[in-house]
């Protein structure tokens, strides 16, 4: 049987008396697009922070490509092939879009510099729809375009695993479809994706499997439609009106 690219075993993160992630087990296999869903405050972003090294687990272990990464610094984990985006967009506002991406290319273990970096940066900006903004200051971009730029920076690391934290949030219907197609293209490029997402249309369109957290605990893990029609998931995440929730799933 193929080994998972990412494995969490009994991972817990406490903040004083608050248990944000509570003994979570998780396995992600190469080529998957996984939806990590749940109500606000369920531990989803904390889980991404633990995987990416922004936080260390209180207990439990995290393995990436069969190497233990729990407790490693975030920059070391990034160099191993884990990239992410954030709910609150983080770009280098004083640099141009191309320069932002070139920074990511330089950070890669096989760093790219000079004209080669510029060429790759333009290609990545084109991929996310920002080719016309290559020389524009990142600080002048709209919020949506800053999200596109952050994604291009993440892709500059040539990640094996990409963590998307509500990257599709706030997009209009046209932008949402473009975003869905972009994520599909990344999967076709061989990138494994874990996406925290509240946009159920996108989850149903992209994710073959969903993992559901509630109050820091994993309450479901399985095929997307099966999981999203689970009464426990509907009650915890989609709301108490089961008929409305089931209709949303059916028409997504």
C-alpha positions as CSV (number, residue, x, y, z in Angstrom):
1,X,0.0,0.0,0.0
2,X,1.2,3.5,-0.8
3,X,2.5,5.5,2.1
4,X,0.7,8.8,2.9
5,X,2.6,12.0,1.9
6,X,1.4,13.5,5.2
7,X,0.5,11.8,8.4
8,X,-0.7,13.2,11.7
9,X,-0.9,10.9,14.7
10,X,-2.7,11.9,17.8
11,X,-1.8,15.6,17.2
12,X,-2.9,17.9,20.0
13,X,-2.3,21.7,20.4
14,X,-3.2,23.4,23.6
15,X,-3.3,27.2,24.3
16,X,-3.5,27.2,28.1
17,X,-6.8,25.6,29.0
18,X,-8.0,25.7,25.4
19,X,-7.5,22.6,23.3
20,X,-7.6,23.9,19.7
21,X,-6.6,20.5,18.1
22,X,-7.5,17.4,20.1
23,X,-5.8,14.1,19.3
24,X,-6.3,14.3,15.5
25,X,-5.2,11.5,13.2
26,X,-5.0,12.3,9.5
27,X,-3.5,10.7,6.4
28,X,-3.1,12.6,3.1
29,X,-2.0,10.7,-0.1
30,X,-0.1,12.1,-3.1
31,X,-2.4,13.6,-5.7
32,X,-5.4,14.2,-3.4
33,X,-7.3,17.4,-3.0
34,X,-8.6,17.2,0.5
35,X,-11.2,19.5,2.0
36,X,-10.5,20.4,5.6
37,X,-13.9,21.7,6.8
38,X,-15.7,22.6,10.0
39,X,-17.4,25.5,11.8
40,X,-15.4,28.6,12.8
41,X,-13.2,27.8,15.7
42,X,-13.0,24.1,15.0
43,X,-9.2,24.0,14.7
44,X,-8.8,24.0,10.9
45,X,-6.3,26.9,10.7
46,X,-4.5,25.7,13.8
47,X,-4.1,22.3,12.0
48,X,-2.5,24.0,9.0
49,X,-0.2,26.0,11.3
50,X,0.9,22.8,12.9
51,X,1.6,21.1,9.6
52,X,3.5,24.2,8.2
53,X,5.5,24.7,11.3
54,X,4.0,28.0,12.4
55,X,3.1,26.2,15.6
56,X,4.5,23.1,17.3
57,X,2.2,20.3,18.6
58,X,1.7,20.0,22.3
59,X,1.8,16.3,21.7
60,X,1.6,13.8,18.8
61,X,3.7,13.6,15.7
62,X,3.5,14.9,12.1
63,X,5.3,13.2,9.2
64,X,5.9,14.5,5.7
65,X,7.3,12.1,3.2
66,X,8.1,9.7,6.0
67,X,10.1,12.3,7.9
68,X,9.0,13.7,11.2
69,X,8.4,17.4,10.9
70,X,6.6,18.2,14.1
71,X,8.6,20.8,15.9
72,X,10.7,21.9,13.0
73,X,11.0,25.6,12.0
74,X,8.5,26.7,9.3
75,X,11.3,27.6,6.9
76,X,12.8,24.1,7.1
77,X,9.4,22.5,6.4
78,X,8.9,24.9,3.5
79,X,12.2,23.8,2.0
80,X,11.1,20.2,2.3
81,X,8.2,20.9,0.0
82,X,5.3,22.3,2.0
83,X,3.8,25.7,1.0
84,X,0.8,27.5,2.2
85,X,-1.4,30.6,1.9
86,X,-3.0,32.4,4.8
87,X,-6.5,33.7,5.7
88,X,-4.9,37.2,6.1
89,X,-2.9,37.7,2.9
90,X,0.8,38.2,3.3
91,X,2.7,39.8,0.5
92,X,5.7,42.1,0.4
93,X,4.0,45.4,-0.4
94,X,7.1,47.4,-1.2
95,X,8.1,45.0,-4.0
96,X,6.6,44.4,-7.4
97,X,4.6,41.3,-8.1
98,X,7.4,39.8,-10.0
99,X,9.9,40.6,-7.2
100,X,7.6,38.9,-4.7
101,X,7.6,35.7,-6.7
102,X,11.4,36.0,-7.3
103,X,11.9,36.0,-3.5
104,X,10.1,32.7,-3.3
105,X,12.2,31.3,-6.2
106,X,15.4,32.3,-4.4
107,X,14.2,30.6,-1.2
108,X,13.8,27.2,-2.9
109,X,16.6,24.7,-2.1
110,X,17.6,24.9,-5.8
111,X,17.4,28.7,-5.8
112,X,16.7,30.5,-9.0
113,X,18.1,34.0,-9.6
114,X,18.5,36.7,-12.2
115,X,17.0,36.4,-15.6
116,X,15.9,32.8,-15.0
117,X,14.0,33.9,-11.9
118,X,12.3,36.7,-13.8
119,X,11.2,34.3,-16.5
120,X,9.8,31.8,-14.0
121,X,8.2,34.6,-12.0
122,X,6.3,35.8,-15.1
123,X,5.2,32.2,-15.9
124,X,3.8,31.8,-12.3
125,X,2.1,35.2,-12.4
126,X,0.5,34.2,-15.8
127,X,-0.7,31.0,-14.2
128,X,-2.6,32.9,-11.5
129,X,-3.8,35.6,-13.9
130,X,-1.5,38.4,-12.9
131,X,0.8,38.6,-15.9
132,X,-0.3,42.2,-16.6
133,X,0.6,43.3,-13.1
134,X,4.2,41.9,-13.0
135,X,5.8,45.3,-12.4
136,X,3.0,46.8,-10.2
137,X,3.7,47.3,-6.5
138,X,2.1,44.5,-4.5
139,X,0.6,47.1,-2.2
140,X,-1.5,48.5,-5.0
141,X,-3.2,45.2,-5.8
142,X,-6.8,44.6,-4.9
143,X,-7.4,42.1,-2.1
144,X,-8.3,39.4,-4.6
145,X,-5.2,40.0,-6.7
146,X,-3.1,39.9,-3.5
147,X,-4.5,36.5,-2.9
148,X,-3.4,35.5,-6.4
149,X,0.0,36.8,-5.8
150,X,0.4,34.9,-2.5
151,X,-0.5,31.8,-4.4
152,X,2.1,32.5,-7.0
153,X,4.7,32.9,-4.2
154,X,3.7,29.6,-2.7
155,X,4.0,27.9,-6.1
156,X,7.5,29.4,-6.5
157,X,8.6,26.8,-3.8
158,X,7.6,24.0,-6.2
159,X,5.7,22.4,-3.3
160,X,4.8,18.7,-3.1
161,X,2.0,19.7,-0.6
162,X,0.1,23.0,-0.8
163,X,-2.1,24.2,2.1
164,X,-4.8,26.7,1.1
165,X,-6.5,28.6,4.0
166,X,-9.8,29.9,2.6
167,X,-8.1,30.9,-0.6
168,X,-11.4,31.0,-2.5
169,X,-13.2,33.2,0.1
170,X,-14.5,36.5,-1.2
171,X,-14.4,35.7,-4.9
172,X,-17.3,36.6,-7.1
173,X,-18.9,33.8,-9.2
174,X,-16.6,34.3,-12.2
175,X,-13.5,34.5,-10.0
176,X,-14.6,31.4,-8.1
177,X,-14.8,29.3,-11.3
178,X,-11.4,30.6,-12.3
179,X,-10.1,29.7,-8.9
180,X,-11.5,26.2,-9.1
181,X,-9.9,25.6,-12.5
182,X,-6.6,26.9,-11.2
183,X,-6.7,24.5,-8.3
184,X,-7.5,21.7,-10.7
185,X,-4.5,22.7,-12.8
186,X,-2.3,22.5,-9.8
187,X,-3.5,19.0,-9.0
188,X,-2.7,18.1,-12.7
189,X,0.8,19.4,-12.1
190,X,1.2,16.8,-9.3
191,X,0.7,19.0,-6.3
192,X,-1.2,17.5,-3.3
193,X,-3.6,20.0,-1.8
194,X,-5.3,20.4,1.6
195,X,-7.8,23.2,1.5
196,X,-9.6,24.8,4.4
197,X,-12.8,26.1,2.8
198,X,-16.3,27.2,3.5
199,X,-17.4,27.5,-0.1
200,X,-19.3,24.3,-0.5
201,X,-19.5,24.6,-4.3
202,X,-15.8,24.5,-4.5
203,X,-15.4,21.7,-2.0
204,X,-17.8,19.5,-4.0
205,X,-16.2,20.5,-7.3
206,X,-12.6,19.8,-6.2
207,X,-12.4,17.5,-3.2
208,X,-12.8,13.7,-3.5
209,X,-12.4,13.5,0.3
210,X,-13.3,15.7,3.2
211,X,-12.0,15.7,6.8
212,X,-14.3,17.5,9.3
213,X,-13.1,19.1,12.5
214,X,-15.5,20.2,15.3
215,X,-14.2,21.6,18.6
216,X,-10.7,20.5,17.7
217,X,-11.7,16.8,17.1
218,X,-12.0,14.9,13.8
219,X,-15.7,13.9,13.5
220,X,-15.7,12.6,9.9
221,X,-13.3,11.5,7.1
222,X,-14.4,10.1,3.8
223,X,-15.8,10.8,0.3
224,X,-17.1,14.4,0.1
225,X,-20.7,13.8,-0.6
226,X,-21.0,11.0,2.0
227,X,-19.3,13.2,4.6
228,X,-21.3,16.4,3.8
229,X,-24.6,14.4,4.1
230,X,-23.6,12.9,7.4
231,X,-26.1,14.1,10.1
232,X,-23.3,14.8,12.6
233,X,-21.5,17.0,10.1
234,X,-24.7,18.8,9.1
235,X,-25.4,19.5,12.8
236,X,-21.8,20.6,13.5
237,X,-21.0,22.6,10.4
238,X,-23.7,23.2,7.9
239,X,-26.3,24.3,10.5
240,X,-29.3,22.8,12.3
241,X,-31.7,23.1,9.3
242,X,-30.8,19.7,7.8
243,X,-33.1,20.2,4.8
244,X,-31.3,23.4,3.7
245,X,-27.9,21.8,4.2
246,X,-28.8,18.7,2.3
247,X,-30.2,20.8,-0.6
248,X,-27.0,22.7,-0.7
249,X,-24.9,19.5,-1.0
250,X,-27.3,18.1,-3.6
251,X,-27.0,21.1,-5.9
252,X,-23.3,21.9,-5.4
